[in-house]
């Protein structure tokens, strides 16, 4: 064990000196280009997204992927410190003070969270105290307060994929109210700019939560929040934040309002907005345009869009294969090519995060593909897995597909497995 690794006893990942001393890593750290830093760690050390997330702490593998693709950024000071400590990057390389482990006094780290619980509690308490102070002393709002709030919103966003949206709405709403209040009184350009960024991020998340918690039925409220996010992103002149809010609006059009024409118009708007700024968002927008074409029964245009999306996503080192497969499978399902949909979706299940809302949607669509091929026993088993997941997080997309699959299974209502599923579906309806 080298000296640096020995000093970092208790941390889960230490980068080799050869990587730290490489020009690419030194340049990425000097620029605080965390997309490139994560990409280099992934490529040069073979660490998985899960390994990297565990090393940083309070971060999910999906967020690691988002940062690499340019969909999300890293701004919070404490998050940057956790990255330095988690990867063993000297503080000087990231413009931070010397880290405790560099002085030969390794910090005590809870590897399950990446941070001591007392530190997190103190930070939360400090934020609450300062937030209360800022509410009554509004001239003292500073960048650190805004950065802390944004960090907490990002942590809530990380929880979205596996937790009930209803459980997160109140806390996100409180943060959004704080941002709105601060915006009325911010006096410096830098604080106003960061508040616009916080507004875009928090409004986008709030729109997601409201729409998901409503079972993807409250389109009006969700659109209101997404419109607010678009406004803030335009004020900020941030095409990525604007594109993300527009992309979420296209989901409402496609999967809630069942309006593929409007959805197609929105996905094209996303592509134009983020052109040259985010290959990842461009790819996701084109991918959802493929879904719109499939809903319109335009097979040729759909398959062309799928190929174009794949080319966009190849521009980033980490392609969100789970999203591509999930959407491609859904496209073929809409086009009534159920055998191909089954093949794509079965290959995708292994790529999506276990127990996530995305996995429930993938399993729901796979259930429909199996039912429409009259593969009842396989469909029953797959739908049972989907119900297991949805019982935990009540994701609106998964719920809708599960109930649709349940209705389509009623032609085989005498089959014992189908009767058992019906009992579970009734219980799910009651709990929702």
C-alpha positions in Angstrom: 0.0 0.0 0.0 1.5 3.4 -1.0 1.8 6.3 1.4 -1.2 8.1 0.0 -3.4 5.0 0.2 -2.3 4.3 3.7 -3.3 7.9 4.8 -6.7 7.4 3.3 -7.6 4.3 5.3 -11.4 4.2 5.5 -12.1 5.6 2.1 -13.4 3.2 -0.5 -11.5 4.2 -3.7 -8.0 5.5 -4.3 -6.8 6.7 -7.7 -3.4 5.5 -8.8 -0.7 8.1 -9.0 -0.3 7.4 -12.7 -3.8 8.7 -13.3 -3.6 11.7 -10.9 -0.3 12.8 -12.6 -1.7 12.4 -16.1 -2.2 15.6 -18.1 -5.8 14.8 -18.8 -6.7 14.4 -15.1 -4.7 17.4 -14.0 -6.4 19.6 -16.7 -9.9 18.2 -15.7 -9.3 18.9 -12.0 -7.9 22.4 -12.7 -11.1 23.2 -14.7 -13.3 21.3 -12.2 -14.6 19.3 -15.2 -16.3 16.6 -13.2 -17.7 15.0 -16.3 -14.2 14.3 -17.5 -12.9 13.4 -14.0 -15.6 10.7 -13.7 -15.1 9.5 -17.2 -11.3 9.1 -16.6 -11.9 7.2 -13.3 -14.3 4.9 -15.1 -12.0 4.3 -18.0 -8.6 4.1 -16.4 -9.5 2.2 -13.2 -12.3 0.0 -14.4 -14.5 1.3 -11.5 -18.2 0.9 -12.1 -20.6 3.8 -11.6 -21.8 2.1 -8.4 -18.2 1.9 -7.2 -17.7 5.6 -7.9 -21.0 6.6 -6.3 -20.1 4.6 -3.2 -16.7 6.3 -3.0 -18.2 9.8 -3.2 -21.1 9.0 -0.9 -24.7 10.3 -1.0 -24.7 9.8 -4.7 -26.3 7.2 -7.0 -24.8 5.5 -10.0 -27.5 7.1 -12.2 -26.3 10.6 -11.1 -22.7 9.5 -11.9 -23.9 8.7 -15.4 -25.8 12.0 -15.7 -22.7 13.9 -14.8 -20.6 12.0 -17.4 -23.2 12.6 -20.1 -23.4 16.3 -19.2 -27.1 16.2 -18.1 -26.1 17.1 -14.5 -23.3 19.1 -13.0 -21.4 19.2 -9.7 -21.6 22.6 -7.9 -21.9 22.1 -4.2 -18.7 22.7 -2.2 -19.3 19.7 0.1 -19.9 17.4 -2.9 -16.6 18.5 -4.4 -14.9 17.8 -1.0 -16.5 14.3 -1.0 -15.2 13.7 -4.5 -11.7 14.7 -3.5 -11.8 12.5 -0.4 -13.5 9.6 -2.1 -11.1 9.4 -5.0 -8.0 10.5 -3.1 -7.5 13.7 -5.2 -5.3 16.2 -3.3 -7.2 19.3 -2.4 -4.8 21.6 -4.3 -5.8 19.9 -7.6 -9.4 20.9 -7.1 -8.8 24.3 -5.6 -9.6 23.0 -2.1 -7.7 23.4 1.2 -5.5 20.5 2.2 -7.6 17.5 2.9 -7.4 15.8 6.4 -6.0 12.6 5.0 -3.2 14.6 3.3 -2.0 15.6 6.8 -1.8 12.0 7.8 -5.0 12.2 9.9 -7.5 10.1 8.0 -11.1 11.1 8.5 -13.6 8.7 10.0 -15.9 7.7 7.2 -19.1 5.7 7.3 -18.7 3.8 4.0 -22.4 3.2 3.7 -23.1 6.9 3.2 -19.7 8.3 2.4 -19.9 10.8 5.3 -20.2 10.6 9.0 -23.8 11.0 10.2 -22.9 13.7 12.6 -21.5 15.8 9.8 -24.6 15.5 7.7 -26.8 16.3 10.7 -24.7 19.4 11.5 -24.8 20.6 7.9 -28.6 20.2 7.8 -29.0 22.0 11.1 -26.7 24.7 10.0 -28.6 25.1 6.7 -31.9 25.3 8.6 -30.6 27.9 11.0 -29.1 30.0 8.3 -32.2 29.7 6.1 -34.3 31.0 9.0 -31.9 33.8 9.4 -31.9 34.7 5.7 -35.7 34.7 5.7 -35.7 37.6 8.1 -32.3 39.1 7.1 -32.7 38.9 3.4 -29.9 41.2 2.5 -27.4 38.6 3.7 -28.1 35.9 1.2 -24.9 34.5 -0.1 -23.6 31.9 -2.6 -23.0 29.3 0.0 -26.6 29.3 1.1 -27.8 28.9 -2.5 -25.2 26.1 -3.2 -26.3 24.2 -0.1 -29.9 24.4 -1.1 -29.1 23.2 -4.7 -27.1 20.3 -3.2 -30.1 19.3 -1.1 -32.4 19.4 -4.2 -29.9 17.2 -6.1 -30.0 14.7 -3.2 -33.8 14.6 -3.5 -33.6 14.2 -7.2 -31.3 11.2 -6.7 -34.1 9.6 -4.5 -36.7 10.1 -7.2 -36.0 6.9 -9.1 -36.6 4.5 -6.1 -38.8 6.4 -3.7 -42.5 7.4 -3.7 -42.8 10.9 -5.3 -45.5 11.9 -2.7 -42.9 11.4 0.0 -40.6 14.0 -1.6 -43.1 16.7 -2.7 -43.3 18.6 0.6 -39.5 19.0 1.0 -39.0 20.0 -2.6 -41.9 22.4 -2.3 -40.2 24.0 0.7 -37.0 24.5 -1.2 -38.8 26.0 -4.1 -40.6 28.4 -1.9 -37.3 29.4 -0.4 -35.8 30.1 -3.9 -38.8 32.2 -4.9 -38.5 34.2 -1.6 -34.8 34.8 -2.1 -35.2 35.8 -5.7 -37.3 38.8 -4.7 -34.5 40.2 -2.6 -31.2 39.1 -4.1 -29.1 42.1 -5.0 -25.8 40.7 -6.5 -25.5 39.3 -10.0 -23.8 36.1 -8.9 -26.5 35.3 -6.3 -29.3 36.1 -8.8 -27.6 33.8 -11.3 -27.3 30.9 -8.9 -30.9 31.4 -7.8 -32.1 31.1 -11.4 -30.2 27.8 -11.7 -31.8 26.6 -8.4 -35.2 27.7 -9.7 -34.7 25.7 -13.0 -33.5 22.6 -11.1 -36.2 22.7 -8.4 -39.1 23.5 -10.7 -38.1 20.6 -13.0 -38.0 18.2 -10.1 -41.3 19.5 -8.7 -43.0 19.0 -12.1 -41.7 15.4 -12.2 -42.9 14.6 -8.7 -46.4 16.1 -9.1 -47.0 14.3 -12.4 -45.7 11.0 -11.1 -47.6 11.2 -7.8 -50.8 11.9 -9.7 -50.4 8.7 -11.7 -49.4 10.8 -14.7 -52.8 12.6 -14.8 -52.1 16.1 -13.5 -50.7 17.4 -16.7 -51.6 21.1 -16.1 -49.7 21.4 -12.8 -46.7 19.6 -14.1 -46.6 21.8 -17.2 -46.8 24.9 -15.0 -43.7 23.8 -13.1 -41.8 22.9 -16.3 -42.7 26.3 -17.9 -41.3 28.0 -14.8 -38.1 25.9 -15.2 -37.8 27.0 -18.8 -38.3 30.6 -17.9 -35.5 30.4 -15.3 -33.2 28.6 -17.7 -33.7 31.2 -20.3 -32.9 34.0 -17.8 -29.8 32.0 -17.0 -29.1 31.4 -20.6 -28.5 27.7 -19.8 -29.6 25.5 -22.8 -29.1 22.3 -20.9 -31.4 23.3 -18.1 -34.0 24.6 -20.6 -33.7 21.4 -22.7 -34.2 19.2 -19.7 -37.4 21.0 -18.7 -38.7 20.8 -22.3 -37.9 17.2 -22.5 -39.9 16.5 -19.3 -42.7 18.5 -20.9 -42.6 16.2 -23.9 -43.1 13.2 -21.6 -46.4 14.8 -20.4 -47.5 15.2 -24.0 -46.5 11.6 -25.1 -47.4 9.5 -22.1 -50.0 11.6 -20.2 -51.9 13.5 -22.8 -51.3 10.8 -25.5 -50.6 13.6 -28.0 -47.6 12.3 -30.2 -47.8 15.3 -32.5 -47.2 17.8 -29.7 -44.6 15.4 -28.2 -42.8 15.3 -31.5 -42.8 19.1 -31.7 -41.4 19.4 -28.2 -38.6 16.8 -28.7 -37.5 18.7 -31.9 -37.5 21.9 -29.8 -35.2 20.1 -27.3 -32.8 19.0 -30.0 -32.6 22.6 -31.3 -32.2 24.1 -27.8 -29.3 21.9 -26.7 -27.6 21.6 -30.1 -23.8 21.6 -29.4 -24.3 21.8 -25.7 -25.4 18.3 -24.6 -25.1 15.2 -26.9 -26.8 13.2 -24.1 -30.0 15.4 -24.1 -29.9 15.5 -27.9 -29.9 11.7 -28.0 -32.7 11.4 -25.4 -34.8 13.9 -27.3 -34.4 12.0 -30.6 -35.1 8.8 -28.8 -38.4 10.1 -27.6 -39.2 11.5 -31.0 -38.9 7.8 -32.1 -41.6 7.0 -29.6 -43.8 9.7 -31.0 -43.3 8.3 -34.6 -44.2 4.8 -33.3 -47.4 6.1 -31.7 -48.3 7.7 -35.1 -47.5 4.3 -36.7 -44.7 5.8 -38.7 -42.3 2.8 -38.7 -39.7 4.2 -41.1 -39.4 7.5 -39.3 -39.3 5.7 -35.9 -36.4 3.4 -36.9 -34.5 6.3 -38.5 -34.9 8.3 -35.2 -33.7 5.3 -33.2 -30.6 5.1 -35.4 -30.0 8.9 -35.0 -30.5 8.6 -31.3 -27.9 5.9 -31.1 -25.4 8.1 -33.0 -26.0 11.0 -30.7 -25.5 8.8 -27.6 -22.3 7.3 -29.1 -20.7 10.8 -28.7 -20.7 10.3 -24.9 -18.5 7.7 -23.3 -21.4 6.2 -21.3 -24.5 5.5 -23.3 -27.6 5.2 -21.1 -28.3 1.8 -22.5 -31.2 1.2 -20.2 -33.0 4.2 -21.5 -32.3 3.3 -25.1 -33.5 -0.2 -24.8 -36.6 0.8 -22.7 -37.7 3.3 -25.3 -36.8 1.1 -28.3 -38.8 -1.7 -26.8 -41.7 0.6 -26.2 -41.5 1.8 -29.8 -41.8 -1.8 -31.2 -44.6 -2.5 -28.8 -46.5 0.5 -30.3 -45.7 -0.7 -33.8 -47.2 -4.2 -32.9 -43.9 -5.9 -33.4 -44.2 -7.7 -30.1 -41.5 -10.3 -30.7 -38.9 -7.7 -31.3 -40.2 -5.6 -28.4 -39.8 -8.7 -26.1 -36.2 -9.3 -27.3 -35.2 -5.7 -26.7 -36.9 -5.3 -23.3 -35.5 -8.6 -22.0 -32.0 -7.4 -22.8 -32.7 -4.1 -21.1 -33.9 -5.4 -17.8 -30.4 -6.3 -16.8 -29.2 -2.8 -17.5 -31.6 -0.7 -15.5 -31.2 0.1 -11.8 -32.7 -2.7 -9.7 -36.0 -1.6 -8.0 -36.2 1.7 -9.9 -39.2 3.3 -11.6 -37.5 2.7 -14.9 -37.3 -1.0 -14.2 -41.0 -1.2 -13.4 -41.8 0.5 -16.7 -39.5 -1.9 -18.6 -41.2 -4.9 -16.9 -44.7 -3.5 -17.5 -44.0 -3.1 -21.3 -42.4 -6.6 -21.4 -45.6 -8.0 -19.8 -47.7 -6.4 -22.5 -45.4 -7.8 -25.2 -45.7 -11.3 -23.7 -49.5 -11.0 -23.3 -50.0 -10.0 -26.9 -48.0 -13.1 -28.0 -50.3 -15.2 -25.7 -47.4 -16.2 -23.5 -49.5 -16.1 -20.4 -47.3 -17.9 -17.9 -44.3 -15.7 -18.8 -46.5 -12.6 -18.6 -47.8 -13.5 -15.2 -44.3 -13.9 -13.8 -43.0 -10.7 -15.3 -46.0 -8.7 -14.2 -45.6 -10.1 -10.7 -42.0 -8.7 -10.7 -43.3 -5.3 -11.8 -45.9 -5.2 -9.0 -43.2 -6.1 -6.5 -41.2 -3.0 -7.5 -44.2 -0.6 -7.8 -45.5 -1.5 -4.4 -42.3 0.2 -3.1 -42.3 3.5 -5.0 -45.8 3.9 -6.6 -44.2 5.2 -9.8 -47.0 6.5 -12.1 -45.6 5.2 -15.3 -45.2 1.6 -13.9 -48.6 1.7 -12.3 -50.3 2.7 -15.5 -48.6 -0.1 -17.5 -49.3 -2.7 -14.7 -53.1 -1.9 -14.8 -53.1 -2.0 -18.6 -51.5 -5.4 -18.5 -53.9 -6.6 -15.9 -56.8 -5.6 -18.1 -55.4 -7.4 -21.1 -54.9 -10.6 -19.0 -58.6 -10.8 -18.2 -59.1 -13.1 -21.3 -57.3 -15.7 -19.2 -59.0 -14.9 -15.9 -59.6 -18.6 -15.1 -55.9 -19.2 -15.0 -54.8 -19.5 -11.3 -51.8 -17.2 -11.8 -54.0 -14.6 -13.3 -56.5 -14.8 -10.4 -53.6 -14.3 -8.0 -52.4 -11.3 -9.9 -55.9 -9.8 -9.8 -55.9 -10.0 -6.0 -52.6 -8.2 -6.0 -53.9 -5.6 -8.4 -56.9 -4.9 -6.3 -54.6 -4.5 -3.2 -52.5 -2.1 -5.2 -55.5 0.0 -6.3 -56.6 0.2 -2.6 -53.2 1.3 -1.4 -52.8 3.9 -4.2 
